[in-house]
Amino acid sequence: MNPLRLKIILIALASAFVLASDDYREWRMFGGDPDNTHYSTLSQINRRNVQRLEVAWVHDTHDAFPNSEMQCNPIIIDGVLFATTPKLRAIALDAATGKEIWSFNADPARRNFGKMRNRGVTYWAEGDDKRIFFVYRHFLYALDARTGKPVEGFGEGGRVDMREGLGRDPREVTITASSPGVVYKDLLLMGSLVSEALPSAPGHIRAFDARTGRQRWIFRTIPAPGEFGYDTWPPDAHEYTGGANNWSGLTVDQRRGLAFVPTGSAAFDFYGANRRGDNLFANTLLCLDAATGRRIWHYQFVRHDVWDRDLPAAPALVTVRRGGRNVDAVAQITKSGHVFVFERTTGKPLFPIREHAVPASDVDGELLAKTQPLPVLPPPFSRQRLTEEMLTTRTPEAARAARETFSKLRSKGQFEPPSREGTIIFPGFDGGAEWGGAAFDPPSGLFYVNANEMAWILRLVPRPAAKERPGGRSLYEENCAGCHKTDLSGSPPEFPALTRLADRFERSEVQTLIRAGEGRMPGFSSLGNDAIRAITHYVLTGQDVEAGAGPVGASPLALKYGIDGYNRFVDSEGYPAIAPPWGTLNAIDLNRGRIVWSIPFGEYPALAAQGMKDTGSENYGGAVVTAGGLLFIGATNYDRKFRAFDKTTGKLLWESMLPAAGNATPATYEINGRQYVVIAAGGGKWGAASGGAYVAFSLPK
């Protein structure tokens, strides 16, 4: 083709994109735009002037508490910023000043049992009817966007009980939503956060009427008899098992009416003797008709998952070049450190995918799939197998301890089966890629993913045999120790210690929590009041008392194996027991399937002070890419920095300290001709100090 003609075509394509994306000057939904690309056409802040960026305003929610988090990606509409706080208030702020307009507290009397994650809210409008949809515990609220008051015509008193409509007894269902739903016309499409242990609610995908709250359709991710995929589970699995849920959010192609829904693993995560089969639609990218919930196509990334390989983020809808033409595609990142790219309407992979043989499990009762798929291109953005040569050399003592621990573990790469002696999961349970998601730059085709490089140890342990009249201790060990450990020490801050619980809570409060659950913790009402009282007595006093009739040994919920906790592979000082980088930021060319640049991302201040800089660190939250040539990202867990990189080269152009780690995805928007970039500074992840502020930056007036 004539070079001049090619240049004219490319300019026309770029101009058409900009014209179609003028509304990206606001940040109207989680992920910024309907395609979830985290992209903005704003360019007032750019490579040439970003060094002049300064704090424009700070809003302190005054909601922070020990180990609290704030993962919210705020939305900005008509000059108002809508967000959530660490204690899960919904708030509206003047986006130019940070001044509070309204606040909604769903439970003013609530005592804090622990963190409650939330990544944002959803906006819907029809004429003068403007609503914010917000989830607190198991309630989906519709709030008047102007006043923050519940909309009376929605559900009962402005809220819908999400426990209802799942085909289970609502009194025995524990469910919430950490990621906001997505609007399609007059529907609100919702996933859910359910327990990853048993008992667990099913992770069915639902659509609610945006006006009334009525459930309009449901897609069962654990199929019932007669439904596609039913034969990939035991015959009665749909009656007792759970998970296969969309906790990470979803994306809707608004023009085509296609909903792209990534799901997580089935419960229980790490041992699946009671769910033999591939377990469709767990660990699957679903393409559904957004109007009806009908399945269009699907792709399962992990069959019969026992590695906690949830799909960690909503996919991005991208356009890539293939054979000299534009192809609309969907790009899904994974915890294992891969990007899968599919043609949007058919599900056809745009890069080859290869099946890899999986070793058989030697744990009795477990039957794994024989092969698992991984893409040939793009190459993985995280290391895939931990070897002895990759262990830490930070100090001689740390190196020696790491080698000693490593020598007792299995570490043969992706899909090494869980074991009783311990299996290295690398990247770990948090990824690789995680819930912050990826950013896509349409003009260049570059796809940006931040990743963790942390190894975890998965060890299966026998659960105590069920008894006719079990005691509080055996009930605790069977139902609770997988997260909180047999000695009640937990894995703080993610799974809090239960020691000295009597100093903080009344007996009735602990019983209520065990019965109803909260956040990722399931409710155990199915155990019965006698068992709940026995567990409560044990965790409060350490004394083992006999309960009434306990769970029957033949129950599909009474599994033979659990885990000994969520254990990161760290040295005695808490640093990763592997060699850096411990976190990376990556730019991937989705047109060619290659990594353009990859840099260490984040550092530990104490090590940096000793001269050990640019190690990378665990990072949580995503990036924003702009037409100004910039990639904005917080995310790094320990150094509390908010950074701007050159999106083409990865060169650091600007950084600023936040009051707490910015473990969230930022947003950028324009008001009265002035561009702002805002991020939630909440910290609280893996020992990082907690905070509760929104910080906005702009150029000097």
N, C-alpha and C positions, 0 to 999 in steps of 0.2 A: 504494500500500500504506500502511496505517496506520503512522505513524512509530514508535509504541511497539512494534508487532509486528515491524517491521524491526529495531529495536534488539535485541529479544529473540533474533531469528534470528541476528544477527551475533555476539551474546555466546555463543550456543550453539555456533556454528561455531568461534569462537576457543577456547572451552573444549574442544571435541572435538579441536582441533589440539594443544593443550597436553597433553591426556591421551595422545594418540597419540605424543607426542614426549618423554615423560619420559626415555627412554633417551638423549636428546641431552645429558644431564648429563655423559656421558663424551664422548670423542672417539675413536670406535672404528674409524674408517677415514679414509683420505685424503679430505679434504673434509668430514669431521665426521660426516656422516650418509649413509645409503644414497642419498639423492636428490642428494647433492653440492651442497647449498645453502649450506654454510659457516654454518649457523644453529645457535644454542644457545638453549635455554629458560632458561638460568641468568640471574639478575637480581640476585644479591647485590651485584655491582659494577654501578653504574648511574649515570645522569646526575648524581644528587645527591652521590655520594661518590667518583666516579672520580678527583677531584683528589688524593685521599689514597692512591692506588695507589703501592706501593713494591716494590722487589725482594725477592722471597721467597727465591730461591736462584739460583745460577749454577753450571752444570756446564761446565767447560772440557774439551773432548775432547783438547786438546794435539795435534791432528791438522792444524792449519792449516799451509799452506806457501804460497810466493809464487804468487798468482793462483788459489789454491784457492777453491772455492765450497761452500756448504751450502744447498741448496734444500728441505730436508726439512720436510714437514708431519708432525710426530710424532703418534702415536696413543697414547691413554691408556685402559687397560683394567684394571679391578680394582686401581687404585692404582699401576699400573706404566706408565711411559712408554717406548715403543719407538721407536727412531729410528736414523739413520745419521750418520756423521761425514764430514769432508772426504776422508779416505783410504779411505772406504767400509768402515769397520767397522760392524757392526750392534751396537747397545747397548740395554740395558734399565736404566732408572733408577727409583729410588723417586720417584714423581711429587710427593710432599710435601716432599722434601728435596733432590732432585737427586743423591743418592748412587748410584753405579754398583752394579748388581746383577750384571750379566754383560756380557761383550764378546765378539763373534765376529769374528775376522780371517780372511778367506778366503785370504789370500795374505801371510803374514808377511814373506816375503823380497822382496816387490815393491818395485822402485825406481820413483820417481815420474816418469812420462813427461808428466804434465800432469793437469789436472782431470778428475774423473770425476763427472758430475752424477748425483744421485739424489734423488728427491722423497719417498721413504718406503717403508714396508713394509706388508704385509697380514697380518691376523690371521684364523685359522680355528680352530674348536674343535668337538669332538665328544666329549661326556662329559669324561673326564679327559685326552683327547688335545688339547693346545693348541699351536698352531703359529704361527710367524712365517715368512712367505714373503719372501724377500730375493734380489735379483739382484746378482751381482758379475760383471762382464764378461759372458761368454756362459753363465754358470751360474745356474740358478734353484735356490736352496737352500730347504729346509724345516728350520727350527730349532725345537727344543723351547723353547716360550715361557718355561719356568721356569728352564732352564739355559743356553740359547744354544747347545746342542750340536746338530749335524746329526742329523736323524731317519733312522735307518738304512734303514727300509723305503721311503723316498721316493727314486725313481730309483736311482742307484748311489752308495751311501755318503752319502745325504742330498741329492743334487743331480741336476738334469736339465740336459743339454747342449742349450741352445736352438738350436744350429746344426742339430740333427737334426730331421727331419720336415717340412722346407720344400720338398722336391723338388729340392734342389740338393746338390752335393758339399759336405758339412759342412766339409771342409778349406779351401774357398774362400769360406766365408760369414763375414762380420763382423756380429755382432748383439749387442745388449744390451737393457736396458730401463731407462729413466730414471724412469718413472712406475710406481707399484706396480699390480699386478693387482687385480681385484675378485672376491670370492667370491660364487658363486651356488650354494646348497646344497652339494654336494660337488665343485664345479668351481671352478677358479681360471682366470678369463678374463684373457688377457694380450695386450697389444700389444707393440711393440718399437721400439727405436731402431736404425736402419740408416743407412748412408751416404747422403748426398744427391748424391754424385757417382757415377761409374761406375768400377769394378764395384760393384754394390750388391745386397744381399739383398732379396728380396721382403718386403713388409710384411704378410704374411698374419696374420689374427687367429686365435688358438688358445685352446682350453680344455684344461687339464690336470686329471687326477684329483687332488684334494687329498690323498688318502691315499697313492697310489702314484707319482704323477708321470707316469703314462701319458697320452699325448696322446689326448683323447677326441673332439675335432672340430677342423676347420680351415676357415676361410672365406678363399678366395683373393681378395685385393684386386686382383691382376693375373690376370684370368680365363684359364682354359685353354680349349681347344676344346670347344664344346658348353655352356659356362657363360654365364650372363647377363652381358652387357657385353664379351664376347670381341671383338665386331665394332668396339669403340671403340679398339682397339689394332692395330698391325701384327700379321700372323698368328702370328709366332714371338716376340712380345715377352715372353710369359710365360717363355721359356727364358733370356733374357739381361738384361732390365731389372729394376729394383728400386724401392724406395720404396713410395709409397702405403701408408704404415705409420701405426699408431696409437702415436705416441710420447708423446702428451699425456695419456693416461689415458682411461678409459671409465666409464660410469655404468650401473647396472642397476636397472630397476624390479623390485624383488624380488617384489612381489605379482603382477605380470603376467608375470614371466619374460622381460622384454624388455631386451636389451643395446643401449645407444646408444654407438656407436663413431665418433669423428671421426678422419679420416685426413689425412695430409700429401700433399705433391706427389710426383710420380713423379721418378725420377732420370733424367737430370741435371736439376737444378732450372730452369735458365735458358735452355736451348736444347733443343728437342725434335724435331729433324729425324728422329731414329730412333724416335720414338714418335707418329707422326701419328695424329690422332683425339682424341676427348674424354678418353680415358684414365680411364674408369670402373674402379675405385672410388677413385681419387685425389681428394683435396680434397672428401671426401664424408662426410655424416653417415649412418652405417648403423644401421638398426634390425634386430637379429638376434634370433632365438629363442635365449635364453641357454642352453637345454638341448641344442640341436642345432646351432647355428650357421646355421640356415636364414635367408635374407634375408626380412624382412617388408616393409620399404620402405626407400627411400634418397632422399637429396637431394644433388646435386652442386653445390657452391658456386662452383667455378672449373673451367672446362673447359680441358683442355690447359694446365695452369698453367706459366707461365714467369716468375713473379714471386715464387716461394717463399711462396705464400699458404697454408701449412699451416693446418689448424684447430688453434689453439694450446692449447686447454684442453678438458677433459672437460665435457660439457654439464650444465646443472642441470635437474632435474625439478621443475617448478613447477606451481602451480594458479592460474589467472587467471580473471577474470570476463568472460564474453561473453554478451550478450543476457540478462542477469539470472540466469545460471547459472554454476556452477563448471566449468571445463574443465581437465582434466589435460593439461599441455603439456611440451615439452622446449625449452629456450632455449640456443642456441649462439652464442657470441661469436666474432668473427673478427679477424684481424690488420688488416683494412681499416677497422676501427672500427664494425662493425655488430652488431646482435643480430637473429638469425633465430629466430622462434618458431613451432613446429609443434604441431598436435594429436598427442598422444603415440602413439595406436594406429594412426592412419591416415597420418600425415605431412602432413596438410593444413596449409598455411600459415595462421596466424591473423592475419597482416597482409599486405597486398598486396606482391608481389614483381614488380619491373619488369625487363625485359631491356634491356640497354644495348649499343648497337653498339660493336664493338671495331675499331680501325684495323688494317689488315693489316700484317704485318711486312715490312720491306724487307731483312731478313737472309736470304741465300740458304739454301734448304733448310727454312726455318721456315714452318709453316702454322698460324695461330691459329684458334680458334673465332670465329665471326662476332659472337656476342653473349655477354654475361655477366650474371648476375642480381645485383641488389641490392635490399634491402627498401625500401619506401616509408616504413614506420614500424617501429620507432622511428627517429627521425633519427640519423645517425651521431654517435658520441661522440668522434670524432677528425676533425680537418680533413682534407679530401679531395683538395685540389690545392694545390701550392706555387706561388705567383706571386711576381714580383719585389717586390711591395709587402709581402710577408710575410717578407722577408729581415731578418737581424739589423741592428740599429742600435746595438749595444752600444758600439762605438767606431767612429770614422770609418774606421780601418784595416780592422777586421773587416767593416764594411759594404761597403767598396770591393772587398775580396777576394771576398766572397760574391757580389756582383753580377758580377764578372769570371768566376768559376767558373760561376755560374748561366747566364750568357749563352751558354755552350757546350753546355748540356745540354738535353734534352727534358723538359718538365714540363707534361703536359696532363691530369693526373688519373689516376684508377684505370684500369688496363688499357692504359696507353700501352706499346707493345711495347718490349722490350729492344733496345738499339741499340749500334752500334760507337762513336758519339761519347759515349754515356752518357745514361741515362734516370733521372730522379728517381723513386724509389719512396717514396711518402708516403701514409700512415704507412709506416715502414721495415720491413725484414725481421723485426724483433722485434715488430712491431705498433706502434700500436694495442693491442688486447688481446693478452695473452701468457699464459704457462703458469700463472700464479697463479690464473687463473679468476675467476669472478664469485661474489658472495654474494647470497642472496635472503632477504628478510624476509617470511615468509608472511602475517602479520597485515595488512601494508600493501600488499603487492604490489610493493614497491620492489626493484630489482635494481641491485646496486652493481658497477661496473667501474672499475678503475684502468687508465690508458692512457698509452703513450708517445707523444710528439709529436716524433719524430726523423726527418729525411729521410736516405735512403741513396742512393748512386749505383751503378747497375747498368750496367756497361760490358762488352760482349762483345769478345773479342779472338781472333784466329785462333790455333789450335793448330798446332804444327809438324807438317808432313807426316810420316806414318809412313815409316820406312826399313826396308830389309831387315835391316841391322845397325845399329840406332840407338845413339847414345852415351848416357852417363848424364845429360848435360845435357838432351838432347831428350826423354828419357824423363821426367825431372823436370818439364820444362815442360808436357808433355802430361798428366801424371797428378797433379802436386802443386801447380803454381804457382797454380791457381785459388784455393787457400786460403792458401798460404804465399808467394805472389808470386814473380815471376821472379828477384828479387834476394835471395830467402830471408828477407826482412824480416818476412813475415807480417802479420797484423792483430791484434797482442797486445791483450788477453790471450786473446781467443777462439781465435785461430789463431796459435800461438806462432811467433816467429822461429826459424829454423834456423841462424842465424849462430853461430859458435863452438860448434857442437854437439860437436866433438871434445873440448872441455874438460869436457863433462858426461857423455858416454856412450861406451861401448866400441863398436867396430865391430859386434860380434855383437848387441849390444842394439838398435842401429839397424836392422839387418837383420831382427831378430825383429819389431820394431814395424811395419816396412813390410810384411812378409809377413802378419802376423796382424791389424793394425789395432788401434784402441782407441777407445772412445767413438764420436764422430761420424766419426772417420777410418776409411775402409774398409781392408780388407786387400788387398794386391796380389799374393797368391800366384799368381794366374793369369798374371802377367808372366813367371814363371820365375826360377830362381836367378841366371842370368847377368844379367838385367835388374835384379834387386834389388841385386846386388852393385855394378853400375855406378851406380845411383842413390845407394847408400850412399857409394860413393867420392866422388861429386860433392858431396854435401851436407857430407861431412866435410872434404874437401880443396879443393874448387873445381876439381878437375881432371876433364876430360871423357875418359872411357875408353869404348871400344867394347864393346857387349854382344853377346850371342848374338842369334839371330833374334828380332826384336821383334814387336809387335802388327801384324797384317795390316791394311792400309789399308781393306779392305772390311768389317772387323769392325763390327758395330753399336755397339760400345763406343768406337770411334775417331771421336769427334765432331769436326767442323770448327772449332767455336768453344767457348771456355771463357770465364771471367771474369777480370778483373784484380785480384781480391780482394774482400773484404767491406768496403766503404768507406762510413763514416758521413760525412755532409756537415757538417763542423765547421770552425771558424775556426782560426787559427794557434795559439791558446791551448787548443784542445780543446773549446771550448764550442760548442753547436749554432749552425749558421750561419743559423738562422731566428729569427724573433721569438718570445718566449714567448707562451703557456705551453709548456714543454718536457715536461710531464707533467700529467695531470689525474686527478681522482677524480670519478666521476659517479654520480648516482642516477637510475634510469630507471623510470618507472611502466609496468609490463608490462600493466596492465589497459587503459590509455588509449594506450600507445605514445608517451609524451612524456618528455622529460628534465625532471626536477623541480629538480635542482640540479647544478652542475658547478663545481669549484674547482681552481685550480692546486695541484699536489701535489708537494711537495718543493722543495728549493733547493740551490744551491751555496754552501757556507760562505764561500768567498773572496769571492764576489759579494755575499752577504748582508752581510758586514763592510763592503763599500763602499756599502751602502745599496740594492743591487739584490736585494730580497727577494721571496719568493713567486713565483719564476720557474717553478716546477715543474721536475722533473728526470726522467730515465729511472728507471723503477721496475719491480721484478721481484718477484713474490710477490703473493698475494691478500689478501682481507679476511675477517674474521669478524664477523657481525652477531648481536646478542643481544637477548633479551627485556628486558634492562635499558636498552634505548634507545641502545645504543652500537654503533659500527663501529670495530673494532680493525684496524690495518694498520701494517706496517713498510714494506718494499718500496723506499722511496726510496734511491737508490743512493749518494748522496754525503754526505748530512747525518747518516746513522746514527741516525735518529730512529724511535721506535715511538710511534704516535699513537692517540688515541681521539677519534672525532668523534660528535656528535649525529647519529644515523642519519636523523632527520627533516629537519634543516636543513643539515647539513654543517658546523656550527660546531665548531671545534677546542675540545675540553674538557680534554685532558691530553696531555703528551708526555714522553718520556724518552729519554736517549741510550743507545745500545747500544755494546758493544765493537767491533762491525763492523756493516756494513749488514745489516738484516734482510731479505735477498732471499729470502724464504720466506713461506708462509702460516702464521699463528699457529694455536694451538689453545686452547680453553678447557675447563675441567673442574672437578669438585668432589670434594674428599676431606674426609671428616669434617666436613661442613658448611661448608667454606671453598672459595671459588672462586678458581681460578688462571687466568692467561693466560700462555702460554709461546710463545716464538718462537726460531728458529734464527738466530743472528747470525754469518753466514759471509762476507758481502761478496764481493770478488773479481771483480765484474762491471765490465768496461770501466774498469779502473784503480782501482776502489775497493779499499781495503786489505782483505786477507783476515783471517778469524777462524775460530774453531771452537767457539763457546760456545752453549749453550742457556740462555736467561734467562727465569725465571718471575717473574711479578708477582702480588701479592694485596694485599688491604687489611690494615692493621695488626691484629694479634691483639688 
